[in-house]
C-alpha cells in the first residue's frame, strides 16, 4: 500500500529512513558527504514525500543478502559449549570481572569515607552481594573445569 506523499512524517518514520540511510552508507552505496546531506534532510523532513525523496534512488531491500539456492539449506547456527579455556577461574574474563568488582567497591568505600564515614557502611551493600555472586560463579567454574563437562544447569560466566 503506497503512502500519500503529502502525509506528515512522524519521528518513527524519520528514524526508519535514517536507519535505512545508515545501512546504505555502511555497504558503500552512499559517500560520507551524501550520507550526511541526506541524513540532515531526513531529520528536517515534514512529509512522507520528503522522506521518500531521500531514499528514491536506493534499493528497498538489501541486495547483499542473497537468498539461499533452492535445495540447499543454510547450515544451522548453534552456539558451541566447547570452549575449554573460556570462563576458567584464571582466565582474562575472570580477571576483568574481579578487577571491576574491586574498582567499584573501592570507589564506593572512598565515597563513604569522604562523606564522613558516618552511619551504616553502605559500601558493603554493593561489594558484599556482588562479591558473593561473583565468587560463587567463580568457584562453580572451577568445579566445572575439574568435572570436564558442562552438566545441566551449569553456566560459565560467558553465557
N, CA, C and O atoms as a GROMACS GRO file, in nm:
protein
  636
    1UNK      N    1   0.085  -0.117   0.000
    1UNK     CA    2   0.000   0.000   0.000
    1UNK      C    3   0.090   0.123   0.000
    1UNK      O    4   0.172   0.141   0.090
    2UNK      N    5   0.073   0.206  -0.100
    2UNK     CA    6   0.156   0.325  -0.113
    2UNK      C    7   0.111   0.432  -0.014
    2UNK      O    8  -0.008   0.447   0.014
    3UNK      N    9   0.208   0.504   0.038
    3UNK     CA   10   0.180   0.611   0.134
    3UNK      C   11   0.160   0.741   0.058
    3UNK      O   12   0.230   0.769  -0.040
    4UNK      N   13   0.065   0.819   0.103
    4UNK     CA   14   0.040   0.950   0.043
    4UNK      C   15   0.161   1.038   0.071
    4UNK      O   16   0.195   1.060   0.188
    5UNK      N   17   0.228   1.091  -0.034
    5UNK     CA   18   0.348   1.171  -0.012
    5UNK      C   19   0.322   1.302   0.062
    5UNK      O   20   0.416   1.365   0.111
    6UNK      N   21   0.195   1.343   0.070
    6UNK     CA   22   0.162   1.467   0.141
    6UNK      C   23   0.139   1.445   0.290
    6UNK      O   24   0.125   1.540   0.366
    7UNK      N   25   0.135   1.316   0.332
    7UNK     CA   26   0.110   1.283   0.472
    7UNK      C   27   0.229   1.327   0.558
    7UNK      O   28   0.344   1.311   0.518
    8UNK      N   29   0.198   1.382   0.675
    8UNK     CA   30   0.304   1.427   0.766
    8UNK      C   31   0.384   1.308   0.816
    8UNK      O   32   0.328   1.203   0.847
    9UNK      N   33   0.515   1.325   0.825
    9UNK     CA   34   0.604   1.220   0.874
    9UNK      C   35   0.615   1.227   1.026
    9UNK      O   36   0.619   1.335   1.084
   10UNK      N   37   0.620   1.112   1.088
   10UNK     CA   38   0.637   1.105   1.234
   10UNK      C   39   0.786   1.089   1.267
   10UNK      O   40   0.868   1.068   1.178
   11UNK      N   41   0.818   1.099   1.394
   11UNK     CA   42   0.956   1.076   1.438
   11UNK      C   43   0.999   0.933   1.405
   11UNK      O   44   1.113   0.910   1.366
   12UNK      N   45   0.907   0.838   1.421
   12UNK     CA   46   0.940   0.699   1.390
   12UNK      C   47   0.968   0.682   1.241
   12UNK      O   48   1.058   0.606   1.203
   13UNK      N   49   0.893   0.753   1.155
   13UNK     CA   50   0.919   0.748   1.010
   13UNK      C   51   1.059   0.803   0.980
   13UNK      O   52   1.133   0.745   0.901
   14UNK      N   53   1.093   0.913   1.043
   14UNK     CA   54   1.226   0.972   1.022
   14UNK      C   55   1.335   0.876   1.069
   14UNK      O   56   1.438   0.862   1.003
   15UNK      N   57   1.313   0.811   1.184
   15UNK     CA   58   1.412   0.717   1.237
   15UNK      C   59   1.430   0.597   1.144
   15UNK      O   60   1.543   0.552   1.124
   16UNK      N   61   1.321   0.546   1.087
   16UNK     CA   62   1.331   0.435   0.992
   16UNK      C   63   1.410   0.476   0.868
   16UNK      O   64   1.493   0.400   0.819
   17UNK      N   65   1.383   0.597   0.818
   17UNK     CA   66   1.454   0.645   0.700
   17UNK      C   67   1.603   0.665   0.732
   17UNK      O   68   1.689   0.631   0.650
   18UNK      N   69   1.633   0.719   0.849
   18UNK     CA   70   1.772   0.738   0.890
   18UNK      C   71   1.843   0.604   0.904
   18UNK      O   72   1.959   0.591   0.866
   19UNK      N   73   1.774   0.505   0.958
   19UNK     CA   74   1.832   0.372   0.972
   19UNK      C   75   1.863   0.312   0.835
   19UNK      O   76   1.967   0.250   0.816
   20UNK      N   77   1.772   0.331   0.740
   20UNK     CA   78   1.795   0.280   0.604
   20UNK      C   79   1.916   0.351   0.542
   20UNK      O   80   1.997   0.287   0.476
   21UNK      N   81   1.928   0.481   0.563
   21UNK     CA   82   2.043   0.554   0.511
   21UNK      C   83   2.174   0.503   0.572
   21UNK      O   84   2.274   0.489   0.503
   22UNK      N   85   2.172   0.474   0.702
   22UNK     CA   86   2.292   0.422   0.768
   22UNK      C   87   2.333   0.288   0.707
   22UNK      O   88   2.452   0.263   0.685
   23UNK      N   89   2.235   0.205   0.680
   23UNK     CA   90   2.263   0.074   0.620
   23UNK      C   91   2.322   0.091   0.480
   23UNK      O   92   2.420   0.025   0.446
   24UNK      N   93   2.265   0.179   0.400
   24UNK     CA   94   2.316   0.202   0.265
   24UNK      C   95   2.456   0.263   0.269
   24UNK      O   96   2.539   0.232   0.184
   25UNK      N   97   2.481   0.350   0.365
   25UNK     CA   98   2.615   0.408   0.380
   25UNK      C   99   2.714   0.299   0.422
   25UNK      O  100   2.827   0.295   0.372
   26UNK      N  101   2.673   0.210   0.513
   26UNK     CA  102   2.761   0.105   0.563
   26UNK      C  103   2.804   0.008   0.453
   26UNK      O  104   2.916  -0.042   0.455
   27UNK      N  105   2.717  -0.017   0.356
   27UNK     CA  106   2.752  -0.111   0.250
   27UNK      C  107   2.815  -0.040   0.130
   27UNK      O  108   2.850  -0.104   0.031
   28UNK      N  109   2.830   0.093   0.138
   28UNK     CA  110   2.902   0.165   0.035
   28UNK      C  111   2.820   0.227  -0.075
   28UNK      O  112   2.876   0.270  -0.176
   29UNK      N  113   2.690   0.233  -0.060
   29UNK     CA  114   2.607   0.295  -0.163
   29UNK      C  115   2.609   0.447  -0.155
   29UNK      O  116   2.580   0.515  -0.253
   30UNK      N  117   2.644   0.501  -0.039
   30UNK     CA  118   2.649   0.646  -0.019
   30UNK      C  119   2.786   0.686   0.034
   30UNK      O  120   2.843   0.618   0.119
   31UNK      N  121   2.837   0.796  -0.017
   31UNK     CA  122   2.961   0.850   0.039
   31UNK      C  123   2.927   0.919   0.171
   31UNK      O  124   2.810   0.938   0.203
   32UNK      N  125   3.030   0.955   0.245
   32UNK     CA  126   3.007   1.022   0.374
   32UNK      C  127   2.934   1.154   0.354
   32UNK      O  128   2.847   1.190   0.433
   33UNK      N  129   2.970   1.227   0.248
   33UNK     CA  130   2.906   1.356   0.223
   33UNK      C  131   2.758   1.337   0.187
   33UNK      O  132   2.671   1.408   0.238
   34UNK      N  133   2.731   1.240   0.098
   34UNK     CA  134   2.592   1.214   0.059
   34UNK      C  135   2.511   1.169   0.180
   34UNK      O  136   2.398   1.213   0.200
   35UNK      N  137   2.570   1.082   0.260
   35UNK     CA  138   2.502   1.032   0.378
   35UNK      C  139   2.465   1.147   0.472
   35UNK      O  140   2.352   1.156   0.518
   36UNK      N  141   2.562   1.236   0.500
   36UNK     CA  142   2.536   1.348   0.591
   36UNK      C  143   2.430   1.443   0.536
   36UNK      O  144   2.344   1.490   0.611
   37UNK      N  145   2.436   1.471   0.406
   37UNK     CA  146   2.335   1.559   0.345
   37UNK      C  147   2.196   1.498   0.354
   37UNK      O  148   2.100   1.565   0.390
   38UNK      N  149   2.187   1.370   0.320
   38UNK     CA  150   2.056   1.304   0.323
   38UNK      C  151   2.005   1.288   0.466
   38UNK      O  152   1.886   1.301   0.490
   39UNK      N  153   2.094   1.260   0.558
   39UNK     CA  154   2.052   1.245   0.698
   39UNK      C  155   1.997   1.377   0.751
   39UNK      O  156   1.896   1.378   0.821
   40UNK      N  157   2.062   1.488   0.717
   40UNK     CA  158   2.009   1.619   0.758
   40UNK      C  159   1.872   1.643   0.697
   40UNK      O  160   1.781   1.693   0.764
   41UNK      N  161   1.856   1.605   0.569
   41UNK     CA  162   1.728   1.625   0.502
   41UNK      C  163   1.619   1.535   0.562
   41UNK      O  164   1.504   1.577   0.573
   42UNK      N  165   1.656   1.413   0.602
   42UNK     CA  166   1.559   1.321   0.663
   42UNK      C  167   1.508   1.378   0.794
   42UNK      O  168   1.387   1.376   0.819
   43UNK      N  169   1.597   1.430   0.878
   43UNK     CA  170   1.552   1.483   1.007
   43UNK      C  171   1.480   1.618   0.993
   43UNK      O  172   1.412   1.661   1.085
   44UNK      N  173   1.497   1.683   0.878
   44UNK     CA  174   1.424   1.807   0.852
   44UNK      C  175   1.293   1.782   0.776
   44UNK      O  176   1.214   1.874   0.757
   45UNK      N  177   1.270   1.659   0.733
   45UNK     CA  178   1.153   1.625   0.650
   45UNK      C  179   1.024   1.648   0.727
   45UNK      O  180   1.014   1.619   0.846
   46UNK      N  181   0.926   1.702   0.656
   46UNK     CA  182   0.794   1.725   0.715
   46UNK      C  183   0.692   1.624   0.663
   46UNK      O  184   0.596   1.591   0.734
   47UNK      N  185   0.711   1.574   0.540
   47UNK     CA  186   0.613   1.482   0.482
   47UNK      C  187   0.680   1.351   0.442
   47UNK      O  188   0.802   1.340   0.436
   48UNK      N  189   0.596   1.252   0.416
   48UNK     CA  190   0.645   1.122   0.371
   48UNK      C  191   0.714   1.136   0.235
   48UNK      O  192   0.810   1.064   0.206
   49UNK      N  193   0.666   1.228   0.153
   49UNK     CA  194   0.728   1.252   0.023
   49UNK      C  195   0.871   1.303   0.038
   49UNK      O  196   0.959   1.266  -0.040
   50UNK      N  197   0.894   1.387   0.139
   50UNK     CA  198   1.030   1.436   0.165
   50UNK      C  199   1.122   1.320   0.202
   50UNK      O  200   1.238   1.316   0.160
   51UNK      N  201   1.070   1.225   0.279
   51UNK     CA  202   1.150   1.108   0.319
   51UNK      C  203   1.177   1.018   0.198
   51UNK      O  204   1.289   0.973   0.177
   52UNK      N  205   1.071   0.993   0.120
   52UNK     CA  206   1.085   0.906   0.003
   52UNK      C  207   1.184   0.963  -0.097
   52UNK      O  208   1.254   0.888  -0.165
   53UNK      N  209   1.191   1.095  -0.106
   53UNK     CA  210   1.284   1.160  -0.198
   53UNK      C  211   1.429   1.126  -0.163
   53UNK      O  212   1.512   1.110  -0.252
   54UNK      N  213   1.459   1.113  -0.034
   54UNK     CA  214   1.595   1.083   0.008
   54UNK      C  215   1.633   0.937  -0.015
   54UNK      O  216   1.752   0.903  -0.018
   55UNK      N  217   1.533   0.851  -0.032
   55UNK     CA  218   1.557   0.708  -0.048
   55UNK      C  219   1.523   0.658  -0.189
   55UNK      O  220   1.541   0.539  -0.218
   56UNK      N  221   1.473   0.746  -0.275
   56UNK     CA  222   1.418   0.703  -0.404
   56UNK      C  223   1.520   0.635  -0.496
   56UNK      O  224   1.480   0.548  -0.574
   57UNK      N  225   1.646   0.670  -0.491
   57UNK     CA  226   1.744   0.609  -0.580
   57UNK      C  227   1.821   0.493  -0.515
   57UNK      O  228   1.921   0.446  -0.568
   58UNK      N  229   1.773   0.448  -0.399
   58UNK     CA  230   1.837   0.338  -0.327
   58UNK      C  231   1.745   0.216  -0.328
   58UNK      O  232   1.623   0.232  -0.323
   59UNK      N  233   1.801   0.095  -0.334
   59UNK     CA  234   1.716  -0.025  -0.334
   59UNK      C  235   1.640  -0.039  -0.202
   59UNK      O  236   1.689  -0.001  -0.096
   60UNK      N  237   1.520  -0.093  -0.211
   60UNK     CA  238   1.436  -0.109  -0.092
   60UNK      C  239   1.486  -0.223  -0.004
   60UNK      O  240   1.478  -0.215   0.118
   61UNK      N  241   1.536  -0.330  -0.066
   61UNK     CA  242   1.585  -0.445   0.009
   61UNK      C  243   1.737  -0.451  -0.001
   61UNK      O  244   1.796  -0.399  -0.096
   62UNK      N  245   1.797  -0.514   0.095
   62UNK     CA  246   1.942  -0.529   0.092
   62UNK      C  247   1.981  -0.634  -0.010
   62UNK      O  248   1.952  -0.753   0.007
   63UNK      N  249   2.046  -0.590  -0.118
   63UNK     CA  250   2.081  -0.683  -0.224
   63UNK      C  251   2.200  -0.768  -0.189
   63UNK      O  252   2.227  -0.868  -0.257
   64UNK      N  253   2.273  -0.733  -0.084
   64UNK     CA  254   2.390  -0.812  -0.048
   64UNK      C  255   2.351  -0.936   0.032
   64UNK      O  256   2.436  -1.023   0.053
   65UNK      N  257   2.227  -0.948   0.076
   65UNK     CA  258   2.180  -1.068   0.145
   65UNK      C  259   2.105  -1.153   0.043
   65UNK      O  260   1.982  -1.144   0.031
   66UNK      N  261   2.178  -1.235  -0.030
   66UNK     CA  262   2.118  -1.315  -0.136
   66UNK      C  263   2.045  -1.433  -0.076
   66UNK      O  264   2.083  -1.485   0.029
   67UNK      N  265   1.937  -1.478  -0.143
   67UNK     CA  266   1.864  -1.594  -0.093
   67UNK      C  267   1.949  -1.721  -0.110
   67UNK      O  268   2.038  -1.727  -0.194
   68UNK      N  269   1.918  -1.821  -0.029
   68UNK     CA  270   1.987  -1.949  -0.038
   68UNK      C  271   1.934  -2.022  -0.161
   68UNK      O  272   1.813  -2.027  -0.182
   69UNK      N  273   2.023  -2.080  -0.245
   69UNK     CA  274   1.975  -2.153  -0.362
   69UNK      C  275   1.882  -2.267  -0.320
   69UNK      O  276   1.900  -2.328  -0.215
   70UNK      N  277   1.783  -2.294  -0.405
   70UNK     CA  278   1.687  -2.398  -0.370
   70UNK      C  279   1.757  -2.533  -0.360
   70UNK      O  280   1.849  -2.563  -0.436
   71UNK      N  281   1.712  -2.613  -0.266
   71UNK     CA  282   1.770  -2.744  -0.246
   71UNK      C  283   1.885  -2.744  -0.146
   71UNK      O  284   1.927  -2.850  -0.100
   72UNK      N  285   1.935  -2.627  -0.113
   72UNK     CA  286   2.044  -2.618  -0.016
   72UNK      C  287   1.998  -2.537   0.104
   72UNK      O  288   1.966  -2.419   0.092
   73UNK      N  289   1.995  -2.601   0.216
   73UNK     CA  290   1.956  -2.530   0.338
   73UNK      C  291   2.081  -2.470   0.402
   73UNK      O  292   2.188  -2.532   0.398
   74UNK      N  293   2.068  -2.352   0.459
   74UNK     CA  294   2.185  -2.295   0.525
   74UNK      C  295   2.222  -2.379   0.647
   74UNK      O  296   2.134  -2.438   0.710
   75UNK      N  297   2.349  -2.386   0.680
   75UNK     CA  298   2.387  -2.464   0.798
   75UNK      C  299   2.330  -2.400   0.923
   75UNK      O  300   2.329  -2.277   0.934
   76UNK      N  301   2.282  -2.480   1.017
   76UNK     CA  302   2.224  -2.423   1.139
   76UNK      C  303   2.333  -2.355   1.220
   76UNK      O  304   2.447  -2.399   1.226
   77UNK      N  305   2.294  -2.245   1.283
   77UNK     CA  306   2.385  -2.172   1.370
   77UNK      C  307   2.360  -2.219   1.512
   77UNK      O  308   2.253  -2.197   1.568
   78UNK      N  309   2.459  -2.284   1.568
   78UNK     CA  310   2.444  -2.337   1.703
   78UNK      C  311   2.558  -2.284   1.789
   78UNK      O  312   2.674  -2.290   1.750
   79UNK      N  313   2.525  -2.234   1.904
   79UNK     CA  314   2.633  -2.191   1.993
   79UNK      C  315   2.711  -2.312   2.042
   79UNK      O  316   2.653  -2.416   2.075
   80UNK      N  317   2.839  -2.299   2.047
   80UNK     CA  318   2.924  -2.408   2.092
   80UNK      C  319   2.948  -2.397   2.242
   80UNK      O  320   2.978  -2.289   2.294
   81UNK      N  321   2.935  -2.509   2.310
   81UNK     CA  322   2.964  -2.512   2.453
   81UNK      C  323   3.104  -2.564   2.479
   81UNK      O  324   3.141  -2.587   2.594
   82UNK      N  325   3.181  -2.584   2.375
   82UNK     CA  326   3.313  -2.644   2.390
   82UNK      C  327   3.422  -2.539   2.376
   82UNK      O  328   3.490  -2.531   2.274
   83UNK      N  329   3.438  -2.461   2.477
   83UNK     CA  330   3.546  -2.364   2.485
   83UNK      C  331   3.623  -2.396   2.611
   83UNK      O  332   3.592  -2.342   2.717
   84UNK      N  333   3.723  -2.484   2.602
   84UNK     CA  334   3.787  -2.532   2.724
   84UNK      C  335   3.855  -2.425   2.807
   84UNK      O  336   3.868  -2.442   2.928
   85UNK      N  337   3.900  -2.316   2.747
   85UNK     CA  338   3.972  -2.217   2.824
   85UNK      C  339   3.885  -2.098   2.861
   85UNK      O  340   3.931  -2.008   2.931
   86UNK      N  341   3.762  -2.097   2.816
   86UNK     CA  342   3.674  -1.984   2.847
   86UNK      C  343   3.610  -2.002   2.982
   86UNK      O  344   3.564  -2.111   3.016
   87UNK      N  345   3.606  -1.897   3.060
   87UNK     CA  346   3.534  -1.899   3.187
   87UNK      C  347   3.606  -1.970   3.299
   87UNK      O  348   3.547  -1.988   3.406
   88UNK      N  349   3.730  -2.011   3.279
   88UNK     CA  350   3.802  -2.077   3.387
   88UNK      C  351   3.842  -1.974   3.492
   88UNK      O  352   3.853  -1.855   3.461
   89UNK      N  353   3.865  -2.017   3.614
   89UNK     CA  354   3.897  -1.923   3.720
   89UNK      C  355   4.019  -1.835   3.694
   89UNK      O  356   4.026  -1.726   3.750
   90UNK      N  357   4.113  -1.875   3.613
   90UNK     CA  358   4.232  -1.794   3.587
   90UNK      C  359   4.226  -1.718   3.456
   90UNK      O  360   4.325  -1.654   3.420
   91UNK      N  361   4.116  -1.724   3.384
   91UNK     CA  362   4.109  -1.662   3.252
   91UNK      C  363   4.102  -1.510   3.262
   91UNK      O  364   4.072  -1.453   3.367
   92UNK      N  365   4.130  -1.446   3.148
   92UNK     CA  366   4.127  -1.299   3.142
   92UNK      C  367   3.987  -1.246   3.171
   92UNK      O  368   3.972  -1.137   3.227
   93UNK      N  369   3.886  -1.322   3.135
   93UNK     CA  370   3.748  -1.281   3.162
   93UNK      C  371   3.724  -1.269   3.312
   93UNK      O  372   3.662  -1.173   3.357
   94UNK      N  373   3.773  -1.364   3.387
   94UNK     CA  374   3.756  -1.359   3.532
   94UNK      C  375   3.841  -1.248   3.594
   94UNK      O  376   3.797  -1.182   3.688
   95UNK      N  377   3.962  -1.227   3.542
   95UNK     CA  378   4.044  -1.117   3.592
   95UNK      C  379   3.971  -0.985   3.573
   95UNK      O  380   3.972  -0.899   3.662
   96UNK      N  381   3.908  -0.968   3.457
   96UNK     CA  382   3.834  -0.844   3.431
   96UNK      C  383   3.715  -0.830   3.525
   96UNK      O  384   3.688  -0.721   3.575
   97UNK      N  385   3.644  -0.941   3.550
   97UNK     CA  386   3.528  -0.937   3.639
   97UNK      C  387   3.570  -0.900   3.781
   97UNK      O  388   3.507  -0.815   3.845
   98UNK      N  389   3.676  -0.963   3.830
   98UNK     CA  390   3.722  -0.932   3.965
   98UNK      C  391   3.778  -0.790   3.975
   98UNK      O  392   3.757  -0.723   4.075
   99UNK      N  393   3.848  -0.745   3.871
   99UNK     CA  394   3.903  -0.608   3.872
   99UNK      C  395   3.790  -0.505   3.874
   99UNK      O  396   3.801  -0.402   3.941
  100UNK      N  397   3.683  -0.532   3.801
  100UNK     CA  398   3.568  -0.442   3.800
  100UNK      C  399   3.503  -0.438   3.938
  100UNK      O  400   3.470  -0.330   3.989
  101UNK      N  401   3.485  -0.554   3.998
  101UNK     CA  402   3.426  -0.560   4.132
  101UNK      C  403   3.511  -0.481   4.232
  101UNK      O  404   3.459  -0.404   4.312
  102UNK      N  405   3.643  -0.503   4.227
  102UNK     CA  406   3.732  -0.435   4.320
  102UNK      C  407   3.730  -0.283   4.298
  102UNK      O  408   3.728  -0.207   4.394
  103UNK      N  409   3.732  -0.240   4.172
  103UNK     CA  410   3.730  -0.097   4.142
  103UNK      C  411   3.604  -0.030   4.194
  103UNK      O  412   3.611   0.074   4.260
  104UNK      N  413   3.490  -0.088   4.164
  104UNK     CA  414   3.363  -0.030   4.208
  104UNK      C  415   3.353  -0.031   4.361
  104UNK      O  416   3.306   0.065   4.421
  105UNK      N  417   3.397  -0.139   4.422
  105UNK     CA  418   3.392  -0.147   4.568
  105UNK      C  419   3.481  -0.041   4.632
  105UNK      O  420   3.441   0.022   4.730
  106UNK      N  421   3.601  -0.021   4.577
  106UNK     CA  422   3.690   0.081   4.632
  106UNK      C  423   3.635   0.222   4.612
  106UNK      O  424   3.650   0.307   4.700
  107UNK      N  425   3.573   0.247   4.498
  107UNK     CA  426   3.512   0.379   4.474
  107UNK      C  427   3.400   0.404   4.575
  107UNK      O  428   3.392   0.513   4.632
  108UNK      N  429   3.315   0.305   4.597
  108UNK     CA  430   3.206   0.321   4.694
  108UNK      C  431   3.262   0.345   4.834
  108UNK      O  432   3.213   0.430   4.908
  109UNK      N  433   3.364   0.268   4.869
  109UNK     CA  434   3.424   0.285   5.001
  109UNK      C  435   3.485   0.424   5.015
  109UNK      O  436   3.471   0.488   5.119
  110UNK      N  437   3.554   0.473   4.909
  110UNK     CA  438   3.614   0.606   4.913
  110UNK      C  439   3.508   0.714   4.928
  110UNK      O  440   3.529   0.810   5.003
  111UNK      N  441   3.397   0.701   4.859
  111UNK     CA  442   3.287   0.798   4.872
  111UNK      C  443   3.234   0.798   5.014
  111UNK      O  444   3.208   0.904   5.071
  112UNK      N  445   3.218   0.680   5.071
  112UNK     CA  446   3.167   0.669   5.208
  112UNK      C  447   3.263   0.736   5.307
  112UNK      O  448   3.220   0.807   5.397
  113UNK      N  449   3.394   0.712   5.289
  113UNK     CA  450   3.494   0.772   5.378
  113UNK      C  451   3.496   0.923   5.362
  113UNK      O  452   3.502   0.996   5.460
  114UNK      N  453   3.493   0.970   5.236
  114UNK     CA  454   3.497   1.115   5.212
  114UNK      C  455   3.371   1.185   5.262
  114UNK      O  456   3.374   1.304   5.292
  115UNK      N  457   3.261   1.112   5.271
  115UNK     CA  458   3.137   1.170   5.322
  115UNK      C  459   3.134   1.170   5.474
  115UNK      O  460   3.036   1.215   5.534
  116UNK      N  461   3.238   1.123   5.536
  116UNK     CA  462   3.245   1.127   5.681
  116UNK      C  463   3.238   0.991   5.747
  116UNK      O  464   3.256   0.982   5.868
  117UNK      N  465   3.212   0.887   5.673
  117UNK     CA  466   3.206   0.751   5.724
  117UNK      C  467   3.114   0.740   5.846
  117UNK      O  468   3.145   0.669   5.942
  118UNK      N  469   3.002   0.811   5.840
  118UNK     CA  470   2.905   0.804   5.950
  118UNK      C  471   2.795   0.705   5.915
  118UNK      O  472   2.760   0.688   5.798
  119UNK      N  473   2.743   0.642   6.015
  119UNK     CA  474   2.630   0.552   5.994
  119UNK      C  475   2.672   0.417   5.940
  119UNK      O  476   2.786   0.374   5.951
  120UNK      N  477   2.574   0.354   5.882
  120UNK     CA  478   2.592   0.219   5.830
  120UNK      C  479   2.693   0.218   5.714
  120UNK      O  480   2.686   0.306   5.628
  121UNK      N  481   2.784   0.123   5.710
  121UNK     CA  482   2.880   0.115   5.599
  121UNK      C  483   2.813   0.060   5.471
  121UNK      O  484   2.825  -0.057   5.438
  122UNK      N  485   2.743   0.149   5.403
  122UNK     CA  486   2.664   0.109   5.286
  122UNK      C  487   2.747   0.049   5.172
  122UNK      O  488   2.690  -0.025   5.092
  123UNK      N  489   2.878   0.077   5.159
  123UNK     CA  490   2.952   0.010   5.052
  123UNK      C  491   2.949  -0.142   5.062
  123UNK      O  492   2.967  -0.212   4.963
  124UNK      N  493   2.925  -0.192   5.182
  124UNK     CA  494   2.913  -0.337   5.199
  124UNK      C  495   2.790  -0.391   5.126
  124UNK      O  496   2.788  -0.507   5.085
  125UNK      N  497   2.687  -0.306   5.109
  125UNK     CA  498   2.568  -0.350   5.036
  125UNK      C  499   2.596  -0.365   4.886
  125UNK      O  500   2.525  -0.437   4.816
  126UNK      N  501   2.698  -0.298   4.838
  126UNK     CA  502   2.738  -0.311   4.698
  126UNK      C  503   2.838  -0.425   4.684
  126UNK      O  504   2.818  -0.517   4.604
  127UNK      N  505   2.945  -0.420   4.762
  127UNK     CA  506   3.054  -0.516   4.748
  127UNK      C  507   3.016  -0.656   4.793
  127UNK      O  508   3.056  -0.754   4.730
  128UNK      N  509   2.940  -0.666   4.900
  128UNK     CA  510   2.907  -0.798   4.955
  128UNK      C  511   2.830  -0.889   4.862
  128UNK      O  512   2.880  -0.994   4.823
  129UNK      N  513   2.707  -0.851   4.824
  129UNK     CA  514   2.630  -0.939   4.736
  129UNK      C  515   2.697  -0.963   4.600
  129UNK      O  516   2.699  -1.076   4.550
  130UNK      N  517   2.754  -0.857   4.543
  130UNK     CA  518   2.819  -0.870   4.412
  130UNK      C  519   2.938  -0.966   4.425
  130UNK      O  520   2.957  -1.053   4.340
  131UNK      N  521   3.018  -0.949   4.529
  131UNK     CA  522   3.133  -1.038   4.550
  131UNK      C  523   3.090  -1.180   4.576
  131UNK      O  524   3.155  -1.274   4.531
  132UNK      N  525   2.980  -1.197   4.649
  132UNK     CA  526   2.931  -1.332   4.678
  132UNK      C  527   2.886  -1.403   4.550
  132UNK      O  528   2.917  -1.520   4.529
  133UNK      N  529   2.813  -1.331   4.465
  133UNK     CA  530   2.768  -1.391   4.339
  133UNK      C  531   2.888  -1.422   4.250
  133UNK      O  532   2.897  -1.530   4.192
  134UNK      N  533   2.979  -1.328   4.240
  134UNK     CA  534   3.098  -1.346   4.157
  134UNK      C  535   3.181  -1.463   4.209
  134UNK      O  536   3.227  -1.547   4.130
  135UNK      N  537   3.202  -1.469   4.339
  135UNK     CA  538   3.279  -1.578   4.397
  135UNK      C  539   3.214  -1.713   4.377
  135UNK      O  540   3.281  -1.812   4.348
  136UNK      N  541   3.082  -1.719   4.394
  136UNK     CA  542   3.009  -1.844   4.374
  136UNK      C  543   3.023  -1.892   4.230
  136UNK      O  544   3.047  -2.011   4.206
  137UNK      N  545   3.008  -1.801   4.134
  137UNK     CA  546   3.020  -1.839   3.993
  137UNK      C  547   3.164  -1.878   3.960
  137UNK      O  548   3.187  -1.968   3.878
  138UNK      N  549   3.259  -1.812   4.023
  138UNK     CA  550   3.399  -1.843   4.001
  138UNK      C  551   3.430  -1.984   4.050
  138UNK      O  552   3.496  -2.062   3.982
  139UNK      N  553   3.380  -2.015   4.171
  139UNK     CA  554   3.402  -2.149   4.226
  139UNK      C  555   3.328  -2.255   4.145
  139UNK      O  556   3.380  -2.365   4.127
  140UNK      N  557   3.210  -2.223   4.098
  140UNK     CA  558   3.136  -2.318   4.014
  140UNK      C  559   3.210  -2.343   3.884
  140UNK      O  560   3.209  -2.455   3.832
  141UNK      N  561   3.276  -2.240   3.830
  141UNK     CA  562   3.356  -2.256   3.708
  141UNK      C  563   3.475  -2.347   3.733
  141UNK      O  564   3.512  -2.426   3.647
  142UNK      N  565   3.536  -2.335   3.851
  142UNK     CA  566   3.649  -2.422   3.885
  142UNK      C  567   3.603  -2.566   3.899
  142UNK      O  568   3.670  -2.658   3.853
  143UNK      N  569   3.487  -2.585   3.962
  143UNK     CA  570   3.433  -2.720   3.978
  143UNK      C  571   3.396  -2.778   3.841
  143UNK      O  572   3.420  -2.896   3.816
  144UNK      N  573   3.339  -2.698   3.755
  144UNK     CA  574   3.301  -2.744   3.621
  144UNK      C  575   3.426  -2.784   3.543
  144UNK      O  576   3.424  -2.883   3.470
  145UNK      N  577   3.534  -2.707   3.559
  145UNK     CA  578   3.658  -2.738   3.489
  145UNK      C  579   3.712  -2.873   3.535
  145UNK      O  580   3.762  -2.951   3.454
  146UNK      N  581   3.702  -2.900   3.665
  146UNK     CA  582   3.752  -3.027   3.716
  146UNK      C  583   3.662  -3.143   3.678
  146UNK      O  584   3.710  -3.257   3.671
  147UNK      N  585   3.533  -3.119   3.652
  147UNK     CA  586   3.441  -3.223   3.609
  147UNK      C  587   3.458  -3.254   3.461
  147UNK      O  588   3.408  -3.357   3.414
  148UNK      N  589   3.526  -3.167   3.385
  148UNK     CA  590   3.546  -3.182   3.241
  148UNK      C  591   3.415  -3.194   3.167
  148UNK      O  592   3.403  -3.276   3.075
  149UNK      N  593   3.320  -3.116   3.204
  149UNK     CA  594   3.193  -3.120   3.134
  149UNK      C  595   3.106  -3.005   3.176
  149UNK      O  596   3.136  -2.930   3.269
  150UNK      N  597   2.998  -2.993   3.106
  150UNK     CA  598   2.902  -2.889   3.142
  150UNK      C  599   2.769  -2.956   3.166
  150UNK      O  600   2.692  -2.980   3.073
  151UNK      N  601   2.744  -2.985   3.289
  151UNK     CA  602   2.620  -3.052   3.325
  151UNK      C  603   2.502  -2.960   3.312
  151UNK      O  604   2.518  -2.839   3.294
  152UNK      N  605   2.381  -3.016   3.323
  152UNK     CA  606   2.263  -2.930   3.312
  152UNK      C  607   2.257  -2.831   3.426
  152UNK      O  608   2.284  -2.864   3.542
  153UNK      N  609   2.223  -2.710   3.393
  153UNK     CA  610   2.210  -2.608   3.493
  153UNK      C  611   2.339  -2.534   3.523
  153UNK      O  612   2.338  -2.433   3.594
  154UNK      N  613   2.450  -2.582   3.470
  154UNK     CA  614   2.578  -2.514   3.494
  154UNK      C  615   2.604  -2.419   3.380
  154UNK      O  616   2.589  -2.453   3.263
  155UNK      N  617   2.642  -2.300   3.416
  155UNK     CA  618   2.670  -2.198   3.316
  155UNK      C  619   2.799  -2.127   3.353
  155UNK      O  620   2.822  -2.095   3.469
  156UNK      N  621   2.881  -2.104   3.254
  156UNK     CA  622   3.004  -2.027   3.277
  156UNK      C  623   2.971  -1.879   3.270
  156UNK      O  624   2.860  -1.842   3.233
  157UNK      N  625   3.067  -1.795   3.304
  157UNK     CA  626   3.046  -1.652   3.306
  157UNK      C  627   3.010  -1.597   3.169
  157UNK      O  628   2.938  -1.498   3.160
  158UNK      N  629   3.058  -1.659   3.063
  158UNK     CA  630   3.035  -1.606   2.929
  158UNK      C  631   2.896  -1.634   2.876
  158UNK      O  632   2.861  -1.581   2.771
  159UNK      N  633   2.815  -1.713   2.942
  159UNK     CA  634   2.680  -1.744   2.891
  159UNK      C  635   2.590  -1.627   2.904
  159UNK      O  636   2.473  -1.635   2.866
   0.00000   0.00000   0.00000
